[in-house]
Structures are given as structure tokens and as C-alpha cells.
Amino acid sequence: MAEPKKRRITKKDWDKVAEFVKKELDSRRRDKFRGVHETIWREVDRQIKMEPMRRFTKDKQVIDEEWRSVMELGELAKASEIITADVMRLTFPSSRAWLEAHSEPPVSLDPQTGEKVVNQEHQDFNDKALRALMAQQHLDFGLKARYELSVKEALHHGGYVAEARFENRSKYHNGTGVQTMGAPVWMPYSMWNAFPDPSPSVIGTDMFYTGNMILVDYMPLYALREIAQGEGWFSENIDKIPKKTNKNKDVETEDVELIKRYGDLVISRGDGDIYLPNAKVILGNDVILYYAPNDLPYPSVIYSGYERMDVRDPYYTSPLIKLSPMQKLASQLANKYVDNVWLRVEPPIVYDANDPQFVLNGGPLIAPGAKVGTKSSASFQEVKIGEPQEALRGLEL
């Protein structure tokens, strides 16, 4: 029986893959659930940064009234700090070891029984040596700090995405000495740059994400040239990357925008589709730069969060998101109370503009024990304003 003819993937096929990934990313950006969550994230981000709210007219013009108070309460930022500290304390406790290391030393045969024997002293020493190496690698590559960023991400945006990948670090000493060290690292991503699979068939409860995840990353071109070597990289396409200004959420950057897609891939062809399971594809400014099957039997992407409200919704919610409306209401009432107190302390005044003395002084003189002369019978009166206690009661509630 003749063997099936092997089909070669052409440049045209790879161009189709690049176009497919771009369209898939655009589709996920327009997803209904994505739009709802981005609105929530935008408000929570504002509150965490303690940026004041802005007032608009009906035609969306900004109202800038200098006398109005525009402070944002820091309760959400404080909650983020406290909950993050609690999670880190539980994950990396100082009272006990938070990681266990076990090595497999050489095995010898017992000459009398012929059974495999492990030297226990060698086992203990190797375990301790491995644990020391891992602890040093965690310190050198900042595992705790990286993990803390993911905790913050889950609090602020409901979920977090992290990529487990191998990274190299170059150390320079004495001007000429170069030392390279590498280790597997935890790479956190912002949910603003992560686009999980919208299919309701993807439950997403496994440790490693089983759906098709798209991650957007940014890297200077010179750094990309250094790593874009070896198997899987289309080195001939590096020079074809077009220069363009990319927008990383609210910040413009000249760095190359990398679109990474993890998961199964299908190349449509007239002579039959080509199925590429468990693959990783990278685009740089929309040019395909990399394809390879994942080394592990699953994508090296971890996606989780606090709570899923709907199986159809691939995104998570968090305690901070649920507290966000309460902070917004409290901030509004606090600002109204401060404004009202200011008006009570220095109330607006109505005076007779026909009185030459008032016109000369720009109105009556407001000061303790002030003597105000007038040449008219209308005199002046205080403008009645609202009651600040009502805003204070609402804030206390």
C-alpha cells in the first residue's frame, strides 16, 4: 500500500494563518462580553488610580467648575493593597517552606538481593541542593513580584493570564565579562492584552488553559532580533516587519506588537485542511514570525480568576469589581458634602447692582465684624442653598 503523500505548507498558507489570527483577534475585541467587561475595567482602573470623576453636559462636553470638589476616595486602592498582602502571605508563608524539591539520584543494585537501592544521604543532599537552586532562581527572576502582579490583575480585572516560559538573562561584569543564565519564569499579562476563547465549550477550569488564547505583547525590534533564532522562527520575515506606532491600551509605543496565539490551528486548503494541534503562532506587526508545536502536551498558558458568573462568559469578576459601585456612590456623596459645606461657610450673596458702593467694592465686604455701608434700600441677602447633612447621611449609609 502506497504511503500518503506528504503535503508541504507554503508561504501562501502561512499568510492565510496570519490573516486568520488577525481576524480572530478583531472578533474577540468586538465580543459582547468583552465590551461589558472593558467598561467595568475602565471604571475600576480609574478608581484604583484615584483619578477624579469628570462631569459632562448632555452633548458630552466636559464641565470644568473650579469650585467643585473632585476627590476620589481611596477605599478600593486600600482594599487592593490589603487583599493582595493576604494572598501573598498565604501563598508564600514565612512560617514554612512554600515549595518542595525532590530529585532522582543515581540508583545502585544491592549485590545480595539484586534490588535497586537509593543512598539516603545522597537523596537528602540532592533534594536540598535542588531546593537551594530553585529558591535562588525564583529570587533572581523575581517569581514573587511577578506572581503579585497577577494577584493585582485578578483583583482589578477579575482574572489573570500568565505564560510559563523559559527566559535567559545576560549579566555583564568588569566591562567585558558576559554571563548568561536561564530559568523557567512566570510571565504575567494584563487582561487588557489577553483574549480568551469565547466558545462556551471551553470551561477553562484546568490548571493550564485548554482553549485558544490570544495574548498581545510588545518588544523592541533589537530585542526581538536576539530571540528570533532557532527552530520555529521565520528569520527571513524579521526584516519585513513594518514600522508603525502601536497602542498598548492608552500608551503609544514604537515597540513591535506581538500577537501570540496558543491552541489548535487549521489551515484551509483546496486539497484538504491541515490540522496543527497544540500550536503556538506569533505575529509581529501583522507579519508571521513564528510557528511551532508546544513542547508540553498543553499550552503553557495559565488563566484563572476569582469567580465566573456565567459559563457563556469567558471572563471573571472579583471582590473589588463588586465594591466599585459603592466607592463611586460614596465618592459622589463625599464631594457633594464638601461642596455644600463650602457653600455654607461662604454662601453666595445677591446685592443691589444699582448701589454705587457695592459696585465699587465688587459686592458687600464679607469678614468678621465688617461694616457694610449702602445707599440703597434693597441692601443684600444670602442665597439659600441645600442642606449638607443630607449628603453626610448618605455617605455614612
C-alpha positions as CSV (number, residue, x, y, z in Angstrom):
1,M,0.0,0.0,0.0
2,A,1.4,3.4,-1.0
3,E,2.2,5.8,1.7
4,P,0.2,9.0,1.8
5,K,1.9,11.9,0.0
6,K,3.3,14.5,2.4
7,R,2.0,18.0,1.8
8,R,4.3,21.0,2.3
9,I,3.0,24.2,3.9
10,T,3.7,27.1,1.6
11,K,4.3,30.8,2.1
12,K,0.7,31.4,0.9
13,D,-0.6,29.1,3.7
14,W,1.4,31.0,6.3
15,D,-0.1,34.3,5.0
16,K,-3.5,32.7,5.5
17,V,-2.6,31.8,9.1
18,A,-1.5,35.4,9.8
19,E,-4.7,36.8,8.3
20,F,-6.8,34.3,10.3
21,V,-5.1,35.3,13.6
22,K,-5.7,39.0,12.9
23,K,-9.4,38.4,12.2
24,E,-9.8,36.3,15.2
25,L,-8.3,39.0,17.4
26,D,-10.5,41.6,15.9
27,S,-13.5,39.4,16.5
28,R,-12.7,38.9,20.2
29,R,-12.1,42.6,20.7
30,R,-15.7,43.2,19.4
31,D,-17.2,40.4,21.5
32,K,-20.2,41.4,23.6
33,F,-18.9,40.1,26.9
34,R,-15.6,41.8,26.2
35,G,-17.2,45.1,25.8
36,V,-19.2,44.8,29.0
37,H,-16.1,43.9,31.0
38,E,-13.9,46.6,29.4
39,T,-16.4,49.2,30.6
40,I,-16.1,47.8,34.1
41,W,-12.3,47.5,34.0
42,R,-12.0,51.2,32.8
43,E,-14.0,52.4,35.8
44,V,-12.1,50.2,38.3
45,D,-8.7,51.3,36.9
46,R,-9.8,54.9,37.4
47,Q,-10.8,54.3,41.0
48,I,-7.6,52.4,41.8
49,K,-5.5,55.2,40.4
50,M,-7.7,57.7,42.4
51,E,-8.4,59.7,39.3
52,P,-11.3,62.1,39.9
53,M,-14.6,61.7,38.0
54,R,-15.4,64.1,35.2
55,R,-18.8,65.8,34.7
56,F,-20.3,66.1,31.2
57,T,-23.1,68.0,29.6
58,K,-25.8,66.2,27.5
59,D,-23.7,66.8,24.3
60,K,-20.7,65.2,26.1
61,Q,-18.8,68.5,26.7
62,V,-16.6,68.4,29.9
63,I,-17.9,70.7,32.7
64,D,-15.0,72.3,34.5
65,E,-16.2,74.2,37.6
66,E,-13.1,75.1,39.7
67,W,-15.0,75.4,42.9
68,R,-16.4,71.9,42.9
69,S,-14.6,69.2,44.8
70,V,-13.3,66.3,42.6
71,M,-11.6,63.9,45.0
72,E,-11.8,60.1,44.6
73,L,-11.9,58.1,47.8
74,G,-9.0,55.6,48.2
75,E,-11.1,52.7,49.6
76,L,-10.7,50.5,46.5
77,A,-6.9,51.1,46.4
78,K,-6.6,50.3,50.1
79,A,-8.7,47.1,49.6
80,S,-6.4,46.1,46.7
81,E,-3.3,46.5,48.9
82,I,-4.8,44.6,51.9
83,I,-6.2,41.6,49.9
84,T,-3.0,41.3,47.8
85,A,-0.9,41.2,51.0
86,D,-3.2,38.5,52.4
87,V,-3.0,36.4,49.3
88,M,0.8,36.7,49.1
89,R,1.1,35.8,52.8
90,L,-0.9,32.6,52.3
91,T,0.8,31.7,49.1
92,F,4.4,32.4,50.3
93,P,4.2,31.9,54.1
94,S,7.3,32.8,56.1
95,S,6.4,30.1,58.7
96,R,7.2,27.1,56.5
97,A,8.6,26.1,53.1
98,W,6.3,27.0,50.2
99,L,8.0,24.7,47.7
100,E,9.2,21.1,47.9
101,A,12.0,19.8,45.8
102,H,12.7,16.1,45.1
103,S,15.5,14.8,42.9
104,E,16.2,11.4,41.4
105,P,19.8,10.4,42.4
106,P,21.7,7.5,40.7
107,V,20.4,4.1,41.8
108,S,22.7,1.2,42.7
109,L,22.0,-2.5,42.9
110,D,22.2,-4.4,46.1
111,P,24.8,-7.2,45.4
112,Q,23.0,-9.6,47.7
113,T,19.3,-9.1,46.7
114,G,19.7,-7.5,43.3
115,E,17.2,-4.8,44.3
116,K,17.6,-1.1,43.4
117,V,18.9,0.9,46.3
118,V,19.0,4.7,46.8
119,N,21.6,6.2,49.1
120,Q,19.5,8.2,51.5
121,E,22.4,10.6,52.3
122,H,22.7,11.3,48.6
123,Q,18.9,11.7,48.3
124,D,18.8,14.3,51.1
125,F,21.8,16.2,49.8
126,N,20.4,16.3,46.3
127,D,17.0,17.4,47.4
128,K,18.4,20.3,49.5
129,A,20.8,21.3,46.7
130,L,17.9,21.3,44.2
131,R,15.7,23.3,46.6
132,A,18.5,25.9,47.1
133,L,19.0,26.2,43.3
134,M,15.2,26.7,42.8
135,A,15.0,29.3,45.6
136,Q,17.9,31.2,44.1
137,Q,16.3,31.1,40.6
138,H,13.0,32.3,42.0
139,L,14.9,35.2,43.6
140,D,17.0,36.0,40.5
141,F,13.9,36.1,38.2
142,G,11.5,37.7,40.6
143,L,8.9,35.0,40.9
144,K,7.1,36.6,44.0
145,A,7.0,40.0,42.3
146,R,5.6,38.5,39.1
147,Y,3.0,36.5,40.9
148,E,2.0,39.6,42.9
149,L,1.3,41.4,39.6
150,S,-1.1,38.5,38.6
151,V,-2.8,38.8,42.0
152,K,-3.4,42.5,41.4
153,E,-4.6,41.8,37.9
154,A,-7.2,39.3,39.2
155,L,-8.4,41.8,41.8
156,H,-8.7,44.7,39.4
157,H,-10.0,42.9,36.3
158,G,-11.4,39.7,37.8
159,G,-9.0,37.3,36.2
160,Y,-5.3,36.9,35.3
161,V,-3.3,35.3,32.5
162,A,0.3,34.1,32.9
163,E,2.6,32.3,30.5
164,A,5.1,29.8,31.7
165,R,8.2,30.2,29.5
166,F,12.0,29.9,29.6
167,E,13.9,33.1,29.7
168,N,17.6,34.0,29.6
169,R,19.3,36.8,31.4
170,S,22.7,38.3,30.5
171,K,24.9,39.7,33.2
172,Y,27.9,42.0,32.4
173,H,30.8,42.5,34.7
174,N,34.3,44.2,34.5
175,G,33.2,45.8,31.2
176,T,33.9,42.7,29.1
177,G,32.7,39.6,31.0
178,V,29.3,38.2,29.9
179,Q,27.4,35.6,31.9
180,T,24.1,34.1,30.7
181,M,21.7,32.4,33.0
182,G,18.3,30.9,32.2
183,A,15.2,29.6,34.1
184,P,11.5,28.9,33.6
185,V,9.6,32.0,34.6
186,W,6.1,33.3,35.4
187,M,5.2,35.9,32.8
188,P,2.1,38.0,33.9
189,Y,-0.1,39.6,31.3
190,S,-2.7,42.4,31.6
191,M,-6.3,41.3,30.9
192,W,-6.4,44.3,28.6
193,N,-3.9,42.4,26.4
194,A,-5.4,38.9,26.9
195,F,-8.2,37.5,24.8
196,P,-9.5,34.1,26.0
197,D,-11.5,31.7,23.8
198,P,-15.2,32.9,23.7
199,S,-16.5,29.4,22.9
200,P,-18.9,28.2,25.7
201,S,-17.4,24.7,25.2
202,V,-14.2,25.9,26.9
203,I,-14.9,25.6,30.6
204,G,-11.4,26.8,31.5
205,T,-11.1,25.1,34.9
206,D,-7.9,23.1,34.2
207,M,-4.6,24.4,35.6
208,F,-3.3,25.0,32.0
209,Y,-5.8,26.7,29.7
210,T,-7.3,24.3,27.1
211,G,-8.9,26.9,24.9
212,N,-7.3,29.1,22.1
213,M,-5.7,32.0,24.0
214,I,-4.5,35.2,22.2
215,L,-2.0,37.4,24.0
216,V,-0.7,40.8,22.9
217,D,2.8,41.7,23.9
218,Y,5.3,44.4,23.0
219,M,9.0,44.2,22.4
220,P,11.7,46.5,20.9
221,L,12.9,45.3,17.5
222,Y,16.5,44.8,18.6
223,A,15.4,42.5,21.4
224,L,13.2,40.6,19.0
225,R,16.1,40.0,16.7
226,E,18.1,38.5,19.6
227,I,15.5,35.9,20.4
228,A,14.1,35.2,16.9
229,Q,16.6,32.5,16.2
230,G,16.4,28.8,16.0
231,E,13.6,26.3,15.3
232,G,10.2,27.7,14.6
233,W,11.3,31.3,13.7
234,F,10.8,32.7,10.2
235,S,14.1,34.6,10.4
236,E,13.6,35.9,6.8
237,N,10.4,37.8,7.9
238,I,12.2,39.8,10.7
239,D,13.3,42.4,8.2
240,K,9.8,42.6,6.7
241,I,8.3,43.9,9.9
242,P,6.7,47.3,9.1
243,K,7.4,50.2,11.3
244,K,4.3,51.5,12.9
245,T,3.1,53.1,16.2
246,N,1.2,50.7,18.3
247,K,-1.2,51.4,21.1
248,N,-0.7,49.4,24.3
249,K,-4.1,50.3,25.9
250,D,-3.7,54.1,26.5
251,V,0.1,54.4,25.8
252,E,1.5,54.7,22.3
253,T,4.8,52.7,21.7
254,E,7.2,52.2,18.8
255,D,7.8,48.6,20.0
256,V,6.8,45.7,17.8
257,E,3.3,44.4,18.6
258,L,3.5,40.7,19.1
259,I,0.2,38.7,18.7
260,K,0.6,35.3,20.2
261,R,-2.0,32.6,19.6
262,Y,-2.0,29.3,21.6
263,G,-4.1,26.3,20.7
264,D,-5.2,24.2,17.8
265,L,-4.8,25.6,14.3
266,V,-6.4,24.6,11.0
267,I,-5.0,25.7,7.6
268,S,-7.8,25.6,4.9
269,R,-6.7,24.3,1.6
270,G,-8.4,23.0,-1.5
271,D,-6.7,19.6,-1.3
272,G,-7.8,19.1,2.3
273,D,-7.4,21.1,5.5
274,I,-4.1,20.8,7.5
275,Y,-4.7,20.3,11.2
276,L,-1.9,21.6,13.6
277,P,-2.8,20.7,17.2
278,N,-1.5,22.4,20.3
279,A,0.5,25.1,18.3
280,K,1.9,28.5,19.0
281,V,1.9,31.2,16.4
282,I,3.4,34.7,16.8
283,L,2.8,37.7,14.5
284,G,5.0,40.9,14.7
285,N,3.1,44.0,13.4
286,D,0.9,41.6,11.5
287,V,3.8,39.6,9.9
288,I,4.0,35.9,10.8
289,L,7.3,35.3,12.7
290,Y,6.9,32.0,14.5
291,Y,5.2,28.7,14.4
292,A,5.9,25.5,16.4
293,P,4.0,22.9,18.3
294,N,4.2,23.3,22.1
295,D,6.8,21.3,24.0
296,L,4.2,20.3,26.6
297,P,1.0,18.3,25.8
298,Y,-0.9,21.5,26.6
299,P,-0.4,25.2,26.0
300,S,1.9,26.9,28.6
301,V,-0.8,29.4,29.5
302,I,-2.5,29.7,32.9
303,Y,-5.8,31.6,33.0
304,S,-7.9,31.8,36.2
305,G,-9.6,34.3,38.4
306,Y,-11.9,34.9,41.4
307,E,-15.4,34.0,40.1
308,R,-17.2,33.2,36.9
309,M,-20.8,34.4,36.8
310,D,-21.8,32.7,33.5
311,V,-20.5,29.7,31.6
312,R,-21.0,31.6,28.4
313,D,-18.9,34.5,29.6
314,P,-15.1,33.7,29.5
315,Y,-14.2,36.5,31.9
316,Y,-14.2,36.7,35.6
317,T,-15.3,39.1,38.3
318,S,-13.7,39.9,41.7
319,P,-14.5,41.5,45.1
320,L,-13.0,44.8,44.0
321,I,-15.3,44.9,41.0
322,K,-18.3,44.3,43.2
323,L,-17.2,47.1,45.5
324,S,-16.7,49.6,42.7
325,P,-20.3,50.9,42.5
326,M,-20.2,51.5,46.3
327,Q,-17.0,53.5,46.0
328,K,-18.4,55.6,43.2
329,L,-21.5,56.4,45.2
330,A,-19.5,57.2,48.3
331,S,-17.1,59.5,46.3
332,Q,-20.0,61.4,44.8
333,L,-21.7,61.9,48.1
334,A,-18.4,62.9,49.8
335,N,-17.7,65.5,47.0
336,K,-21.3,66.9,47.4
337,Y,-20.9,67.2,51.1
338,V,-17.6,69.1,50.8
339,D,-19.1,71.4,48.2
340,N,-22.1,72.0,50.4
341,V,-20.0,72.8,53.4
342,W,-18.0,75.3,51.4
343,L,-21.2,76.9,50.3
344,R,-22.5,77.1,53.8
345,V,-19.3,78.6,55.1
346,E,-19.0,81.1,52.3
347,P,-22.6,81.4,50.9
348,P,-23.3,83.2,47.6
349,I,-24.7,86.8,48.0
350,V,-27.2,88.8,46.0
351,Y,-26.7,92.5,46.2
352,D,-28.2,95.7,44.5
353,A,-26.1,96.4,41.5
354,N,-27.5,100.0,41.4
355,D,-25.8,100.8,44.7
356,P,-22.5,102.6,43.8
357,Q,-20.8,101.5,47.0
358,F,-21.4,97.8,46.2
359,V,-20.4,98.3,42.6
360,L,-17.1,99.9,43.7
361,N,-16.3,97.1,46.1
362,G,-17.5,94.3,43.9
363,G,-20.3,93.5,46.4
364,P,-20.6,93.6,50.2
365,L,-17.5,93.1,52.3
366,I,-17.6,89.6,54.0
367,A,-15.4,89.5,57.1
368,P,-16.0,89.2,60.9
369,G,-17.2,92.5,62.3
370,A,-17.3,94.1,58.8
371,K,-19.3,97.3,58.5
372,V,-21.0,97.5,55.1
373,G,-22.4,100.8,54.0
374,T,-25.2,101.0,51.4
375,K,-27.0,103.8,49.6
376,S,-30.0,101.8,48.5
377,S,-33.0,100.3,50.3
378,A,-32.6,96.9,48.6
379,S,-29.5,96.0,50.6
380,F,-28.4,92.4,50.1
381,Q,-29.4,88.9,51.0
382,E,-27.9,85.4,51.3
383,V,-28.8,82.9,48.7
384,K,-30.5,79.8,50.2
385,I,-28.6,76.6,49.5
386,G,-29.1,72.9,50.2
387,E,-28.6,71.1,53.4
388,P,-25.1,69.4,53.7
389,Q,-26.4,67.0,56.4
390,E,-28.4,65.1,53.7
391,A,-25.2,64.3,51.8
392,L,-23.4,63.3,55.0
393,R,-26.2,60.9,55.9
394,G,-25.9,59.3,52.5
395,L,-22.1,59.0,52.9
396,E,-22.5,57.4,56.4
397,L,-25.0,54.9,55.0
